[in-house]
């Protein structure tokens, strides 16, 4: 997004800026592709590890990798910081567990479409503007259209899990900001991921059992952790250094479309035209809500 208050760049400066913009877009798309195709890999693991086993693999391996990289300090944090990190860890555990339960029951595209309503609702309530409620109405129209294909076809339990994952995603966003202000670097995330892994570990062991230690499963679990956590976090961080965060948020709204593509290519999940139209409406609503928030703030939104 170009700031119209800034002077126009000199012609000699245009090529590097264009290259930087293209690179940033590529980084965001790469991160989004990594997350959604990582979810597709997780769905492939479900028959062997169970849903809880796949969640445990992702969170545990992600936590170990982040602990090795960050080596967070355990001292020097007050009670409020630890409470924030604990709540953040519970939100991570809930978000991943509920979402994976959803994609076991309904296609990946609709699951992400319903999940993204959580952050969208948070955006609408934060902006407190009439235009935001208009975008919320468009999102609800998309959900209604998705229901026209038959929520029973999608499995009502899977739909409920996706809504729950969306609520946890909204909590994740709020708590992420709190943890980021209380811990240096990615220390808070590393500690929260560790708690999330510990919370999900007992059920994951019951669900997956000894198969979780199978070398092939461990390799797939590592790929899942890298695709769904390590790689997208890195690419998003690099992208945010090259583009306004409001533009970044708009591009992240394309998640449902990318999830639909991943579901079709990896899991052979075909959607009806009505379901595709519903996904487009929710994407449009998400983009509109982000733009309203950025305009209300008078500057690109902080992530």
C-alpha positions as CSV (number, residue, x, y, z in Angstrom):
1,X,0.0,0.0,0.0
2,X,1.4,3.4,-1.0
3,X,1.2,6.3,1.4
4,X,-0.1,9.2,-0.6
5,X,1.3,11.7,1.8
6,X,4.9,10.8,0.8
7,X,6.5,12.4,-2.2
8,X,6.6,10.4,-5.4
9,X,9.9,8.4,-5.7
10,X,12.4,9.4,-8.3
11,X,12.4,7.2,-11.4
12,X,15.8,5.8,-10.5
13,X,14.3,4.5,-7.2
14,X,11.3,2.7,-8.8
15,X,12.9,-0.6,-9.9
16,X,14.3,-1.4,-6.4
17,X,11.0,-0.6,-4.7
18,X,9.1,-2.7,-7.2
19,X,11.5,-5.5,-6.6
20,X,11.0,-5.2,-2.9
21,X,7.2,-5.1,-3.3
22,X,7.2,-8.2,-5.5
23,X,9.5,-10.0,-3.1
24,X,7.3,-9.1,-0.1
25,X,4.2,-10.4,-1.9
26,X,6.1,-13.6,-2.8
27,X,7.1,-14.1,0.9
28,X,3.5,-13.6,2.1
29,X,2.1,-16.0,-0.5
30,X,4.9,-18.5,0.3
31,X,4.0,-18.4,4.0
32,X,0.3,-18.8,3.3
33,X,1.0,-21.7,1.0
34,X,3.2,-23.3,3.6
35,X,0.5,-23.1,6.3
36,X,-2.3,-24.5,4.2
37,X,-0.4,-27.2,2.6
38,X,1.0,-28.1,6.0
39,X,-2.7,-28.5,7.1
40,X,-3.1,-30.9,4.2
41,X,-0.1,-32.9,5.3
42,X,-1.7,-33.1,8.8
43,X,-4.9,-34.5,7.3
44,X,-2.8,-37.2,5.6
45,X,-1.4,-38.1,9.0
46,X,-4.7,-38.5,10.8
47,X,-5.4,-42.2,9.7
48,X,-2.1,-43.3,11.3
49,X,-1.6,-40.9,14.3
50,X,-5.2,-39.8,15.0
51,X,-6.1,-36.1,15.2
52,X,-4.7,-35.6,18.7
53,X,-1.5,-37.4,17.7
54,X,-1.0,-35.1,14.7
55,X,-1.6,-32.0,16.9
56,X,1.0,-33.3,19.4
57,X,3.6,-34.0,16.7
58,X,3.2,-30.5,15.3
59,X,3.2,-28.6,18.6
60,X,6.0,-30.7,20.3
61,X,8.4,-30.6,17.4
62,X,7.7,-26.9,16.8
63,X,8.3,-26.2,20.5
64,X,11.6,-28.1,20.5
65,X,12.8,-26.3,17.4
66,X,11.9,-22.9,18.8
67,X,13.4,-23.6,22.2
68,X,16.7,-24.6,20.5
69,X,16.7,-21.5,18.4
70,X,15.5,-19.0,21.0
71,X,16.8,-20.4,24.3
72,X,14.3,-18.3,26.2
73,X,15.2,-16.9,29.6
74,X,13.1,-18.2,32.5
75,X,14.0,-15.6,35.0
76,X,13.1,-11.9,35.2
77,X,9.4,-12.2,34.3
78,X,6.7,-11.1,36.6
79,X,3.4,-12.9,37.4
80,X,1.4,-11.1,34.7
81,X,3.9,-12.1,32.0
82,X,3.7,-15.8,33.0
83,X,-0.1,-15.6,33.1
84,X,-0.1,-14.1,29.6
85,X,2.2,-16.8,28.3
86,X,0.1,-19.5,29.9
87,X,-3.1,-18.2,28.4
88,X,-1.3,-17.9,25.0
89,X,-0.2,-21.5,25.3
90,X,-3.8,-22.6,26.0
91,X,-5.0,-20.6,23.0
92,X,-2.4,-22.3,20.8
93,X,-3.4,-25.7,22.0
94,X,-7.1,-25.0,21.6
95,X,-6.7,-23.4,18.2
96,X,-4.7,-26.3,16.7
97,X,-6.7,-29.1,18.3
98,X,-10.1,-27.7,17.3
99,X,-8.9,-26.9,13.7
100,X,-7.5,-30.3,13.2
101,X,-10.7,-31.9,14.5
102,X,-12.6,-29.7,12.0
103,X,-10.5,-30.7,8.9
104,X,-10.9,-34.4,9.8
105,X,-14.7,-33.9,9.2
106,X,-15.1,-31.1,6.6
107,X,-13.0,-30.0,3.6
108,X,-10.0,-27.8,4.2
109,X,-11.4,-24.7,2.3
110,X,-14.7,-24.4,4.2
111,X,-12.9,-25.1,7.5
112,X,-10.5,-22.2,7.0
113,X,-13.4,-20.0,5.8
114,X,-15.3,-20.6,9.0
115,X,-12.2,-20.3,11.1
116,X,-11.3,-16.9,9.7
117,X,-14.6,-15.5,11.0
118,X,-13.0,-15.4,14.5
119,X,-10.3,-12.8,13.5
120,X,-12.9,-11.0,11.3
121,X,-15.3,-10.6,14.3
122,X,-12.4,-9.3,16.4
123,X,-11.6,-6.8,13.6
124,X,-15.2,-5.6,13.4
125,X,-15.6,-5.1,17.2
126,X,-12.2,-3.4,17.4
127,X,-13.0,-0.9,14.6
128,X,-16.5,0.1,15.9
129,X,-17.4,1.6,12.6
130,X,-20.6,1.2,10.6
131,X,-18.7,0.0,7.5
132,X,-17.2,-2.8,9.6
133,X,-20.7,-4.1,10.4
134,X,-21.4,-4.0,6.6
135,X,-18.4,-6.2,6.0
136,X,-19.5,-8.5,8.8
137,X,-22.9,-8.8,7.1
138,X,-21.2,-9.8,3.9
139,X,-19.3,-12.5,5.8
140,X,-22.5,-13.8,7.3
141,X,-24.0,-13.9,3.8
142,X,-21.0,-16.1,2.8
143,X,-21.7,-18.4,5.8
144,X,-25.4,-18.6,4.8
145,X,-24.4,-19.4,1.3
146,X,-22.1,-22.1,2.5
147,X,-25.0,-23.5,4.4
148,X,-27.1,-23.7,1.3
149,X,-24.8,-26.5,0.1
150,X,-25.9,-28.2,3.3
151,X,-24.1,-27.9,6.6
152,X,-25.2,-31.5,7.1
153,X,-23.1,-32.3,4.0
154,X,-20.2,-30.6,5.7
155,X,-20.9,-32.3,9.0
156,X,-22.3,-30.1,11.8
157,X,-19.7,-31.2,14.3
158,X,-16.9,-30.3,11.9
159,X,-18.5,-26.9,11.4
160,X,-18.8,-26.4,15.2
161,X,-15.1,-27.3,15.6
162,X,-14.2,-24.7,12.9
163,X,-16.1,-22.0,14.6
164,X,-14.4,-22.9,17.9
165,X,-11.0,-22.7,16.2
166,X,-11.9,-19.3,15.0
167,X,-12.7,-18.1,18.5
168,X,-9.4,-19.5,19.6
169,X,-7.6,-17.7,16.7
170,X,-9.1,-14.4,17.9
171,X,-7.9,-15.1,21.4
172,X,-4.5,-16.0,20.0
173,X,-4.3,-12.6,18.2
174,X,-5.1,-10.7,21.4
175,X,-2.8,-12.8,23.6
176,X,0.0,-12.7,21.1
177,X,0.2,-8.9,21.4
178,X,0.3,-9.1,25.2
179,X,3.0,-11.8,25.2
180,X,5.0,-9.8,22.6
181,X,5.1,-6.8,24.9
182,X,6.2,-8.8,28.0
183,X,8.9,-11.1,26.5
184,X,11.9,-10.3,24.2
185,X,12.0,-11.6,20.7
186,X,10.2,-14.9,20.3
187,X,10.8,-16.1,23.9
188,X,7.1,-15.8,24.8
189,X,6.1,-17.8,21.7
190,X,8.6,-20.5,22.6
191,X,7.4,-20.8,26.1
192,X,3.7,-20.8,25.0
193,X,4.4,-23.5,22.4
194,X,6.0,-25.6,25.1
195,X,3.0,-25.3,27.3
196,X,0.7,-26.1,24.3
197,X,2.7,-29.2,23.6
198,X,2.6,-30.4,27.2
199,X,-1.2,-29.8,27.4
200,X,-1.8,-31.8,24.2
201,X,0.8,-34.5,24.9
202,X,-1.3,-36.9,27.1
203,X,-4.2,-37.1,24.6
204,X,-1.8,-37.3,21.7
205,X,-0.1,-40.3,23.2
206,X,-3.4,-42.0,23.9
207,X,-4.5,-41.3,20.3
208,X,-1.3,-42.1,18.5
209,X,0.5,-44.4,20.8
210,X,3.8,-45.9,19.8
211,X,3.3,-45.0,16.1
212,X,4.3,-41.4,17.1
213,X,7.9,-42.7,17.4
214,X,8.0,-44.4,14.0
215,X,10.8,-42.7,12.0
216,X,8.5,-42.1,9.0
217,X,5.8,-40.5,11.2
218,X,8.4,-38.4,12.9
219,X,9.8,-37.2,9.6
220,X,6.2,-36.3,8.5
221,X,5.7,-34.6,11.8
222,X,8.8,-32.6,11.4
223,X,7.7,-31.6,7.9
224,X,4.4,-30.5,9.4
225,X,6.0,-28.5,12.1
226,X,8.2,-26.7,9.6
227,X,5.5,-26.1,7.0
228,X,2.8,-25.0,9.5
229,X,5.0,-23.1,12.0
230,X,8.7,-22.6,11.3
231,X,8.7,-21.6,7.7
232,X,5.6,-19.4,7.6
233,X,6.7,-17.5,10.8
234,X,10.0,-16.8,9.2
235,X,8.5,-15.7,5.8
236,X,5.9,-13.5,7.5
237,X,8.6,-11.8,9.6
238,X,10.7,-11.0,6.4
239,X,7.6,-9.8,4.6
240,X,6.6,-7.4,7.4
241,X,9.9,-5.7,7.0
242,X,9.1,-4.9,3.4
243,X,5.4,-4.0,3.3
244,X,2.8,-2.2,5.5
245,X,1.1,-4.4,8.0
246,X,-2.3,-3.5,6.7
247,X,-1.3,-4.8,3.2
248,X,0.0,-7.9,4.8
249,X,-3.3,-8.5,6.6
250,X,-5.2,-8.1,3.4
251,X,-3.1,-10.7,1.7
252,X,-3.4,-13.1,4.7
253,X,-7.2,-12.9,4.0
254,X,-6.6,-15.1,1.0
255,X,-6.1,-18.0,3.3
256,X,-9.5,-19.7,2.6
257,X,-8.8,-19.6,-1.2
258,X,-5.3,-21.1,-0.7
259,X,-6.7,-23.7,1.7
260,X,-9.3,-24.7,-1.0
261,X,-6.5,-25.1,-3.5
262,X,-4.4,-27.2,-1.0
263,X,-7.5,-29.4,-0.3
264,X,-8.1,-30.0,-4.0
265,X,-4.5,-30.7,-4.9
266,X,-3.4,-32.8,-1.9
267,X,-6.6,-34.3,-0.5
268,X,-8.7,-34.4,-3.7
269,X,-11.5,-32.3,-2.0
270,X,-13.9,-30.9,-4.6
271,X,-16.3,-28.1,-3.7
272,X,-19.6,-26.9,-5.3
273,X,-19.9,-23.6,-7.0
274,X,-22.0,-22.4,-4.1
275,X,-19.3,-23.2,-1.6
276,X,-16.7,-21.5,-3.7
277,X,-18.9,-18.4,-3.9
278,X,-19.3,-18.4,-0.2
279,X,-15.5,-18.6,0.3
280,X,-15.1,-15.6,-2.0
281,X,-17.6,-13.6,0.0
282,X,-15.8,-14.3,3.3
283,X,-12.5,-13.3,1.7
284,X,-14.0,-10.1,0.4
285,X,-15.4,-9.3,3.9
286,X,-12.0,-10.0,5.5
287,X,-10.2,-7.7,3.1
288,X,-12.9,-5.0,3.6
289,X,-12.7,-5.2,7.4
290,X,-8.9,-4.9,7.3
291,X,-9.0,-1.8,5.1
292,X,-11.7,-0.2,7.4
293,X,-9.4,-0.8,10.4
294,X,-6.4,0.7,8.7
295,X,-8.4,3.8,7.6
296,X,-9.9,4.2,11.1
297,X,-6.4,4.2,12.6
298,X,-5.2,6.7,10.1
299,X,-2.1,4.6,9.4
300,X,-1.2,1.0,8.6
301,X,-2.3,-1.3,11.5
302,X,0.3,-2.7,13.8
303,X,0.4,-6.5,13.8
